[in-house]
Amino acid sequence: MHAAPQDNTNTQSALHRIQLLLTELLQSAYSQKRLLTVDEACAYLGIGKTEGYAQLRRHVKFIKHGRKILIPREELDHLIERAKRTGVLFD
């Protein structure tokens, strides 16, 4: 049996709200750390990991610790502030 179109819309809307809440929760948790992994930085910015790995290494200063890449939170905050002015996160 197929769900009615209204049911799908409600489900998608609920999933979107859950995704927004999880993103907000992750951003709140990561906002206390000074150095974030790339995965954490992606969650902080609300972008996907594939885009994050490709873009962050080119647009922010980072620290290598062994094989781990750590990104200072202030770099991400500067990126956000620049995006507010320019309208794009990555140029």
Biopython code that builds the backbone (N, CA, C, O; Angstrom):
import numpy as np
from Bio.PDB.StructureBuilder import StructureBuilder

atoms = [
    (1, "MET", "N", (0.837, -1.173, 0.000)),
    (1, "MET", "CA", (0.000, 0.000, 0.000)),
    (1, "MET", "C", (0.888, 1.245, 0.000)),
    (1, "MET", "O", (1.869, 1.292, 0.743)),
    (2, "HIS", "N", (0.577, 2.232, -0.797)),
    (2, "HIS", "CA", (1.360, 3.457, -0.905)),
    (2, "HIS", "C", (0.828, 4.521, 0.034)),
    (2, "HIS", "O", (-0.376, 4.619, 0.268)),
    (3, "ALA", "N", (1.745, 5.316, 0.568)),
    (3, "ALA", "CA", (1.355, 6.414, 1.446)),
    (3, "ALA", "C", (0.777, 7.549, 0.612)),
    (3, "ALA", "O", (1.188, 7.773, -0.527)),
    (4, "ALA", "N", (-0.164, 8.246, 1.184)),
    (4, "ALA", "CA", (-0.765, 9.393, 0.514)),
    (4, "ALA", "C", (0.276, 10.499, 0.374)),
    (4, "ALA", "O", (1.191, 10.585, 1.194)),
    (5, "PRO", "N", (0.157, 11.348, -0.648)),
    (5, "PRO", "CA", (1.127, 12.433, -0.833)),
    (5, "PRO", "C", (1.261, 13.320, 0.404)),
    (5, "PRO", "O", (2.360, 13.778, 0.717)),
    (6, "GLN", "N", (0.166, 13.565, 1.102)),
    (6, "GLN", "CA", (0.220, 14.404, 2.307)),
    (6, "GLN", "C", (1.074, 13.740, 3.379)),
    (6, "GLN", "O", (1.808, 14.422, 4.093)),
    (7, "ASP", "N", (0.987, 12.410, 3.502)),
    (7, "ASP", "CA", (1.802, 11.685, 4.470)),
    (7, "ASP", "C", (3.288, 11.842, 4.154)),
    (7, "ASP", "O", (4.100, 12.039, 5.058)),
    (8, "ASN", "N", (3.642, 11.756, 2.869)),
    (8, "ASN", "CA", (5.043, 11.922, 2.465)),
    (8, "ASN", "C", (5.541, 13.322, 2.775)),
    (8, "ASN", "O", (6.671, 13.496, 3.230)),
    (9, "THR", "N", (4.702, 14.319, 2.532)),
    (9, "THR", "CA", (5.077, 15.703, 2.821)),
    (9, "THR", "C", (5.301, 15.889, 4.313)),
    (9, "THR", "O", (6.275, 16.519, 4.724)),
    (10, "ASN", "N", (4.402, 15.342, 5.125)),
    (10, "ASN", "CA", (4.544, 15.452, 6.578)),
    (10, "ASN", "C", (5.808, 14.748, 7.057)),
    (10, "ASN", "O", (6.519, 15.260, 7.921)),
    (11, "THR", "N", (6.084, 13.583, 6.498)),
    (11, "THR", "CA", (7.282, 12.831, 6.877)),
    (11, "THR", "C", (8.538, 13.593, 6.491)),
    (11, "THR", "O", (9.480, 13.685, 7.278)),
    (12, "GLN", "N", (8.556, 14.139, 5.286)),
    (12, "GLN", "CA", (9.721, 14.906, 4.839)),
    (12, "GLN", "C", (9.914, 16.147, 5.704)),
    (12, "GLN", "O", (11.041, 16.503, 6.050)),
    (13, "SER", "N", (8.819, 16.795, 6.045)),
    (13, "SER", "CA", (8.901, 17.987, 6.895)),
    (13, "SER", "C", (9.441, 17.630, 8.278)),
    (13, "SER", "O", (10.273, 18.351, 8.829)),
    (14, "ALA", "N", (8.969, 16.525, 8.833)),
    (14, "ALA", "CA", (9.441, 16.087, 10.154)),
    (14, "ALA", "C", (10.920, 15.717, 10.096)),
    (14, "ALA", "O", (11.681, 16.060, 11.002)),
    (15, "LEU", "N", (11.329, 15.026, 9.045)),
    (15, "LEU", "CA", (12.745, 14.662, 8.894)),
    (15, "LEU", "C", (13.622, 15.895, 8.746)),
    (15, "LEU", "O", (14.728, 15.943, 9.284)),
    (16, "HIS", "N", (13.133, 16.885, 8.021)),
    (16, "HIS", "CA", (13.890, 18.126, 7.859)),
    (16, "HIS", "C", (14.051, 18.836, 9.204)),
    (16, "HIS", "O", (15.134, 19.332, 9.513)),
    (17, "ARG", "N", (12.995, 18.887, 9.998)),
    (17, "ARG", "CA", (13.080, 19.510, 11.326)),
    (17, "ARG", "C", (14.063, 18.763, 12.217)),
    (17, "ARG", "O", (14.822, 19.385, 12.961)),
    (18, "ILE", "N", (14.055, 17.437, 12.148)),
    (18, "ILE", "CA", (14.987, 16.635, 12.937)),
    (18, "ILE", "C", (16.417, 16.920, 12.504)),
    (18, "ILE", "O", (17.307, 17.065, 13.342)),
    (19, "GLN", "N", (16.642, 17.002, 11.188)),
    (19, "GLN", "CA", (17.975, 17.290, 10.672)),
    (19, "GLN", "C", (18.454, 18.656, 11.160)),
    (19, "GLN", "O", (19.608, 18.793, 11.566)),
    (20, "LEU", "N", (17.592, 19.658, 11.127)),
    (20, "LEU", "CA", (17.959, 20.991, 11.606)),
    (20, "LEU", "C", (18.293, 20.970, 13.095)),
    (20, "LEU", "O", (19.257, 21.604, 13.526)),
    (21, "LEU", "N", (17.500, 20.246, 13.879)),
    (21, "LEU", "CA", (17.763, 20.154, 15.316)),
    (21, "LEU", "C", (19.086, 19.449, 15.603)),
    (21, "LEU", "O", (19.844, 19.872, 16.476)),
    (22, "LEU", "N", (19.360, 18.378, 14.868)),
    (22, "LEU", "CA", (20.632, 17.670, 15.053)),
    (22, "LEU", "C", (21.815, 18.541, 14.662)),
    (22, "LEU", "O", (22.839, 18.541, 15.344)),
    (23, "THR", "N", (21.682, 19.281, 13.573)),
    (23, "THR", "CA", (22.752, 20.185, 13.155)),
    (23, "THR", "C", (22.991, 21.245, 14.221)),
    (23, "THR", "O", (24.136, 21.553, 14.553)),
    (24, "GLU", "N", (21.913, 21.801, 14.754)),
    (24, "GLU", "CA", (22.033, 22.808, 15.813)),
    (24, "GLU", "C", (22.693, 22.215, 17.054)),
    (24, "GLU", "O", (23.534, 22.862, 17.678)),
    (25, "LEU", "N", (22.320, 21.003, 17.410)),
    (25, "LEU", "CA", (22.905, 20.336, 18.569)),
    (25, "LEU", "C", (24.396, 20.095, 18.364)),
    (25, "LEU", "O", (25.197, 20.344, 19.265)),
    (26, "LEU", "N", (24.768, 19.611, 17.185)),
    (26, "LEU", "CA", (26.175, 19.376, 16.886)),
    (26, "LEU", "C", (26.968, 20.677, 16.903)),
    (26, "LEU", "O", (28.079, 20.730, 17.431)),
    (27, "GLN", "N", (26.391, 21.723, 16.323)),
    (27, "GLN", "CA", (27.079, 23.017, 16.325)),
    (27, "GLN", "C", (27.293, 23.507, 17.748)),
    (27, "GLN", "O", (28.347, 24.057, 18.067)),
    (28, "SER", "N", (26.307, 23.312, 18.597)),
    (28, "SER", "CA", (26.424, 23.730, 19.992)),
    (28, "SER", "C", (27.520, 22.940, 20.697)),
    (28, "SER", "O", (28.327, 23.512, 21.431)),
    (29, "ALA", "N", (27.553, 21.635, 20.479)),
    (29, "ALA", "CA", (28.563, 20.794, 21.126)),
    (29, "ALA", "C", (29.963, 21.150, 20.648)),
    (29, "ALA", "O", (30.899, 21.200, 21.446)),
    (30, "TYR", "N", (30.112, 21.400, 19.337)),
    (30, "TYR", "CA", (31.426, 21.680, 18.785)),
    (30, "TYR", "C", (31.870, 23.117, 19.051)),
    (30, "TYR", "O", (33.055, 23.431, 18.941)),
    (31, "SER", "N", (30.936, 23.978, 19.396)),
    (31, "SER", "CA", (31.305, 25.385, 19.585)),
    (31, "SER", "C", (32.205, 25.574, 20.799)),
    (31, "SER", "O", (32.834, 26.624, 20.931)),
    (32, "GLN", "N", (32.286, 24.587, 21.692)),
    (32, "GLN", "CA", (33.138, 24.687, 22.875)),
    (32, "GLN", "C", (34.565, 24.228, 22.601)),
    (32, "GLN", "O", (35.485, 24.601, 23.329)),
    (33, "LYS", "N", (34.758, 23.426, 21.563)),
    (33, "LYS", "CA", (36.090, 22.937, 21.230)),
    (33, "LYS", "C", (36.817, 23.969, 20.387)),
    (33, "LYS", "O", (36.201, 24.638, 19.558)),
    (34, "ARG", "N", (38.112, 24.104, 20.589)),
    (34, "ARG", "CA", (38.895, 25.059, 19.800)),
    (34, "ARG", "C", (39.405, 24.449, 18.504)),
    (34, "ARG", "O", (39.549, 25.155, 17.506)),
    (35, "LEU", "N", (39.683, 23.143, 18.501)),
    (35, "LEU", "CA", (40.155, 22.446, 17.308)),
    (35, "LEU", "C", (39.147, 21.368, 16.939)),
    (35, "LEU", "O", (38.754, 20.556, 17.776)),
    (36, "LEU", "N", (38.735, 21.371, 15.680)),
    (36, "LEU", "CA", (37.749, 20.406, 15.211)),
    (36, "LEU", "C", (38.345, 19.520, 14.130)),
    (36, "LEU", "O", (39.170, 19.971, 13.335)),
    (37, "THR", "N", (37.929, 18.265, 14.099)),
    (37, "THR", "CA", (38.289, 17.397, 12.992)),
    (37, "THR", "C", (37.524, 17.878, 11.758)),
    (37, "THR", "O", (36.626, 18.712, 11.874)),
    (38, "VAL", "N", (37.868, 17.368, 10.601)),
    (38, "VAL", "CA", (37.158, 17.769, 9.385)),
    (38, "VAL", "C", (35.689, 17.374, 9.486)),
    (38, "VAL", "O", (34.819, 18.152, 9.095)),
    (39, "ASP", "N", (35.394, 16.183, 10.002)),
    (39, "ASP", "CA", (34.001, 15.759, 10.162)),
    (39, "ASP", "C", (33.242, 16.707, 11.091)),
    (39, "ASP", "O", (32.102, 17.076, 10.810)),
    (40, "GLU", "N", (33.875, 17.097, 12.193)),
    (40, "GLU", "CA", (33.244, 18.020, 13.125)),
    (40, "GLU", "C", (33.062, 19.395, 12.492)),
    (40, "GLU", "O", (32.036, 20.045, 12.693)),
    (41, "ALA", "N", (34.058, 19.836, 11.726)),
    (41, "ALA", "CA", (33.961, 21.128, 11.047)),
    (41, "ALA", "C", (32.812, 21.124, 10.039)),
    (41, "ALA", "O", (32.095, 22.115, 9.900)),
    (42, "CYS", "N", (32.646, 20.011, 9.342)),
    (42, "CYS", "CA", (31.538, 19.893, 8.389)),
    (42, "CYS", "C", (30.196, 20.005, 9.113)),
    (42, "CYS", "O", (29.294, 20.709, 8.659)),
    (43, "ALA", "N", (30.074, 19.313, 10.230)),
    (43, "ALA", "CA", (28.840, 19.399, 11.014)),
    (43, "ALA", "C", (28.632, 20.825, 11.526)),
    (43, "ALA", "O", (27.508, 21.328, 11.515)),
    (44, "TYR", "N", (29.686, 21.466, 11.966)),
    (44, "TYR", "CA", (29.617, 22.841, 12.479)),
    (44, "TYR", "C", (29.117, 23.796, 11.397)),
    (44, "TYR", "O", (28.335, 24.706, 11.672)),
    (45, "LEU", "N", (29.577, 23.578, 10.166)),
    (45, "LEU", "CA", (29.178, 24.434, 9.048)),
    (45, "LEU", "C", (27.875, 23.989, 8.392)),
    (45, "LEU", "O", (27.271, 24.736, 7.622)),
    (46, "GLY", "N", (27.448, 22.768, 8.702)),
    (46, "GLY", "CA", (26.229, 22.249, 8.095)),
    (46, "GLY", "C", (26.414, 21.852, 6.645)),
    (46, "GLY", "O", (25.499, 21.994, 5.835)),
    (47, "ILE", "N", (27.606, 21.350, 6.314)),
    (47, "ILE", "CA", (27.882, 20.901, 4.944)),
    (47, "ILE", "C", (28.226, 19.417, 4.964)),
    (47, "ILE", "O", (28.534, 18.854, 6.015)),
    (48, "GLY", "N", (28.171, 18.800, 3.807)),
    (48, "GLY", "CA", (28.499, 17.392, 3.698)),
    (48, "GLY", "C", (29.996, 17.139, 3.817)),
    (48, "GLY", "O", (30.812, 18.034, 3.595)),
    (49, "LYS", "N", (30.336, 15.924, 4.166)),
    (49, "LYS", "CA", (31.746, 15.567, 4.356)),
    (49, "LYS", "C", (32.536, 15.612, 3.054)),
    (49, "LYS", "O", (33.692, 16.035, 3.050)),
    (50, "THR", "N", (31.933, 15.184, 1.956)),
    (50, "THR", "CA", (32.644, 15.184, 0.675)),
    (50, "THR", "C", (33.028, 16.607, 0.296)),
    (50, "THR", "O", (34.178, 16.872, -0.056)),
    (51, "GLU", "N", (32.067, 17.523, 0.367)),
    (51, "GLU", "CA", (32.357, 18.928, 0.064)),
    (51, "GLU", "C", (33.341, 19.498, 1.078)),
    (51, "GLU", "O", (34.250, 20.245, 0.717)),
    (52, "GLY", "N", (33.159, 19.147, 2.335)),
    (52, "GLY", "CA", (34.026, 19.665, 3.386)),
    (52, "GLY", "C", (35.475, 19.295, 3.179)),
    (52, "GLY", "O", (36.352, 20.155, 3.254)),
    (53, "TYR", "N", (35.740, 18.031, 2.920)),
    (53, "TYR", "CA", (37.128, 17.600, 2.699)),
    (53, "TYR", "C", (37.728, 18.318, 1.490)),
    (53, "TYR", "O", (38.898, 18.700, 1.506)),
    (54, "ALA", "N", (36.926, 18.497, 0.451)),
    (54, "ALA", "CA", (37.442, 19.138, -0.761)),
    (54, "ALA", "C", (37.700, 20.627, -0.558)),
    (54, "ALA", "O", (38.696, 21.156, -1.050)),
    (55, "GLN", "N", (36.813, 21.299, 0.157)),
    (55, "GLN", "CA", (36.880, 22.754, 0.262)),
    (55, "GLN", "C", (37.678, 23.270, 1.451)),
    (55, "GLN", "O", (38.407, 24.253, 1.325)),
    (56, "LEU", "N", (37.552, 22.623, 2.597)),
    (56, "LEU", "CA", (38.179, 23.162, 3.802)),
    (56, "LEU", "C", (39.699, 23.223, 3.696)),
    (56, "LEU", "O", (40.318, 24.182, 4.159)),
    (57, "ARG", "N", (40.289, 22.224, 3.099)),
    (57, "ARG", "CA", (41.763, 22.221, 2.981)),
    (57, "ARG", "C", (42.254, 23.382, 2.133)),
    (57, "ARG", "O", (43.390, 23.830, 2.290)),
    (58, "ARG", "N", (41.397, 23.877, 1.227)),
    (58, "ARG", "CA", (41.806, 24.992, 0.357)),
    (58, "ARG", "C", (41.462, 26.356, 0.942)),
    (58, "ARG", "O", (42.059, 27.355, 0.541)),
    (59, "HIS", "N", (40.522, 26.429, 1.875)),
    (59, "HIS", "CA", (40.012, 27.724, 2.296)),
    (59, "HIS", "C", (40.299, 28.111, 3.743)),
    (59, "HIS", "O", (40.065, 29.260, 4.119)),
    (60, "VAL", "N", (40.791, 27.205, 4.552)),
    (60, "VAL", "CA", (41.084, 27.553, 5.948)),
    (60, "VAL", "C", (42.461, 27.017, 6.340)),
    (60, "VAL", "O", (42.949, 26.037, 5.778)),
    (61, "LYS", "N", (43.061, 27.676, 7.302)),
    (61, "LYS", "CA", (44.323, 27.184, 7.851)),
    (61, "LYS", "C", (44.000, 25.987, 8.740)),
    (61, "LYS", "O", (42.995, 25.987, 9.452)),
    (62, "PHE", "N", (44.852, 24.973, 8.696)),
    (62, "PHE", "CA", (44.611, 23.786, 9.501)),
    (62, "PHE", "C", (45.911, 23.311, 10.120)),
    (62, "PHE", "O", (46.997, 23.748, 9.739)),
    (63, "ILE", "N", (45.782, 22.416, 11.075)),
    (63, "ILE", "CA", (46.919, 21.855, 11.797)),
    (63, "ILE", "C", (46.930, 20.358, 11.528)),
    (63, "ILE", "O", (45.903, 19.690, 11.643)),
    (64, "LYS", "N", (48.099, 19.839, 11.171)),
    (64, "LYS", "CA", (48.253, 18.387, 11.010)),
    (64, "LYS", "C", (48.808, 17.831, 12.313)),
    (64, "LYS", "O", (49.821, 18.306, 12.827)),
    (65, "HIS", "N", (48.139, 16.830, 12.830)),
    (65, "HIS", "CA", (48.599, 16.131, 14.031)),
    (65, "HIS", "C", (48.653, 14.652, 13.667)),
    (65, "HIS", "O", (47.651, 13.942, 13.748)),
    (66, "GLY", "N", (49.828, 14.204, 13.269)),
    (66, "GLY", "CA", (49.934, 12.847, 12.726)),
    (66, "GLY", "C", (49.163, 12.798, 11.414)),
    (66, "GLY", "O", (49.430, 13.580, 10.502)),
    (67, "ARG", "N", (48.227, 11.898, 11.322)),
    (67, "ARG", "CA", (47.381, 11.792, 10.127)),
    (67, "ARG", "C", (46.109, 12.621, 10.246)),
    (67, "ARG", "O", (45.360, 12.765, 9.280)),
    (68, "LYS", "N", (45.875, 13.155, 11.418)),
    (68, "LYS", "CA", (44.647, 13.895, 11.674)),
    (68, "LYS", "C", (44.785, 15.357, 11.252)),
    (68, "LYS", "O", (45.809, 15.994, 11.500)),
    (69, "ILE", "N", (43.750, 15.869, 10.617)),
    (69, "ILE", "CA", (43.683, 17.283, 10.255)),
    (69, "ILE", "C", (42.764, 17.962, 11.258)),
    (69, "ILE", "O", (41.619, 17.548, 11.441)),
    (70, "LEU", "N", (43.269, 19.006, 11.908)),
    (70, "LEU", "CA", (42.484, 19.756, 12.887)),
    (70, "LEU", "C", (42.318, 21.185, 12.402)),
    (70, "LEU", "O", (43.271, 21.810, 11.936)),
    (71, "ILE", "N", (41.115, 21.689, 12.514)),
    (71, "ILE", "CA", (40.805, 23.031, 12.031)),
    (71, "ILE", "C", (40.410, 23.902, 13.221)),
    (71, "ILE", "O", (39.481, 23.566, 13.956)),
    (72, "PRO", "N", (41.109, 25.016, 13.411)),
    (72, "PRO", "CA", (40.732, 25.921, 14.491)),
    (72, "PRO", "C", (39.309, 26.467, 14.258)),
    (72, "PRO", "O", (38.965, 26.889, 13.154)),
    (73, "ARG", "N", (38.518, 26.448, 15.294)),
    (73, "ARG", "CA", (37.140, 26.917, 15.201)),
    (73, "ARG", "C", (37.086, 28.365, 14.722)),
    (73, "ARG", "O", (36.178, 28.743, 13.981)),
    (74, "GLU", "N", (38.062, 29.178, 15.145)),
    (74, "GLU", "CA", (38.052, 30.583, 14.728)),
    (74, "GLU", "C", (38.194, 30.714, 13.210)),
    (74, "GLU", "O", (37.678, 31.666, 12.626)),
    (75, "GLU", "N", (38.887, 29.771, 12.565)),
    (75, "GLU", "CA", (38.976, 29.771, 11.101)),
    (75, "GLU", "C", (37.595, 29.568, 10.483)),
    (75, "GLU", "O", (37.237, 30.214, 9.497)),
    (76, "LEU", "N", (36.826, 28.656, 11.083)),
    (76, "LEU", "CA", (35.476, 28.404, 10.579)),
    (76, "LEU", "C", (34.576, 29.607, 10.812)),
    (76, "LEU", "O", (33.744, 29.943, 9.969)),
    (77, "ASP", "N", (34.745, 30.253, 11.956)),
    (77, "ASP", "CA", (33.953, 31.451, 12.251)),
    (77, "ASP", "C", (34.290, 32.572, 11.272)),
    (77, "ASP", "O", (33.397, 33.301, 10.841)),
    (78, "HIS", "N", (35.578, 32.720, 10.911)),
    (78, "HIS", "CA", (35.968, 33.712, 9.911)),
    (78, "HIS", "C", (35.347, 33.374, 8.554)),
    (78, "HIS", "O", (34.893, 34.260, 7.830)),
    (79, "LEU", "N", (35.333, 32.085, 8.223)),
    (79, "LEU", "CA", (34.730, 31.641, 6.975)),
    (79, "LEU", "C", (33.244, 32.001, 6.934)),
    (79, "LEU", "O", (32.734, 32.444, 5.905)),
    (80, "ILE", "N", (32.563, 31.809, 8.052)),
    (80, "ILE", "CA", (31.134, 32.135, 8.143)),
    (80, "ILE", "C", (30.930, 33.639, 8.000)),
    (80, "ILE", "O", (30.037, 34.077, 7.275)),
    (81, "GLU", "N", (31.742, 34.424, 8.678)),
    (81, "GLU", "CA", (31.613, 35.885, 8.585)),
    (81, "GLU", "C", (31.844, 36.369, 7.153)),
    (81, "GLU", "O", (31.130, 37.245, 6.667)),
    (82, "ARG", "N", (32.848, 35.792, 6.479)),
    (82, "ARG", "CA", (33.112, 36.149, 5.084)),
    (82, "ARG", "C", (31.922, 35.751, 4.208)),
    (82, "ARG", "O", (31.557, 36.481, 3.287)),
    (83, "ALA", "N", (31.320, 34.602, 4.491)),
    (83, "ALA", "CA", (30.161, 34.144, 3.717)),
    (83, "ALA", "C", (28.965, 35.078, 3.912)),
    (83, "ALA", "O", (28.176, 35.282, 2.989)),
    (84, "LYS", "N", (28.834, 35.637, 5.100)),
    (84, "LYS", "CA", (27.754, 36.596, 5.338)),
    (84, "LYS", "C", (27.917, 37.827, 4.443)),
    (84, "LYS", "O", (26.939, 38.369, 3.926)),
    (85, "ARG", "N", (29.160, 38.254, 4.272)),
    (85, "ARG", "CA", (29.426, 39.440, 3.451)),
    (85, "ARG", "C", (29.301, 39.156, 1.960)),
    (85, "ARG", "O", (28.761, 39.965, 1.206)),
    (86, "THR", "N", (29.809, 37.992, 1.541)),
    (86, "THR", "CA", (29.869, 37.677, 0.097)),
    (86, "THR", "C", (28.668, 36.892, -0.405)),
    (86, "THR", "O", (28.368, 36.902, -1.599)),
    (87, "GLY", "N", (27.982, 36.213, 0.504)),
    (87, "GLY", "CA", (26.831, 35.408, 0.090)),
    (87, "GLY", "C", (27.178, 33.991, -0.324)),
    (87, "GLY", "O", (26.291, 33.224, -0.697)),
    (88, "VAL", "N", (28.467, 33.623, -0.265)),
    (88, "VAL", "CA", (28.875, 32.259, -0.599)),
    (88, "VAL", "C", (29.859, 31.757, 0.458)),
    (88, "VAL", "O", (30.685, 32.518, 0.963)),
    (89, "LEU", "N", (29.762, 30.487, 0.779)),
    (89, "LEU", "CA", (30.646, 29.913, 1.791)),
    (89, "LEU", "C", (32.045, 29.706, 1.226)),
    (89, "LEU", "O", (33.033, 30.046, 1.876)),
    (90, "PHE", "N", (32.134, 29.156, 0.031)),
    (90, "PHE", "CA", (33.426, 28.923, -0.614)),
    (90, "PHE", "C", (33.444, 29.650, -1.959)),
    (90, "PHE", "O", (32.468, 29.590, -2.706)),
    (91, "ASP", "N", (34.547, 30.338, -2.273)),
    (91, "ASP", "CA", (34.630, 31.048, -3.555)),
    (91, "ASP", "C", (35.306, 30.211, -4.597)),
    (91, "ASP", "O", (35.462, 30.651, -5.736)),
]
sb = StructureBuilder()
sb.init_structure("model")
sb.init_model(0)
sb.init_chain("A")
sb.init_seg("    ")
for serial, (resi, resn, name, xyz) in enumerate(atoms, 1):
    if name == "N":
        sb.init_residue(resn, " ", resi, " ")
    sb.init_atom(name, np.array(xyz, "f"), 0.0, 1.0, " ", f" {name:<3s}", serial, name[0])
structure = sb.get_structure()
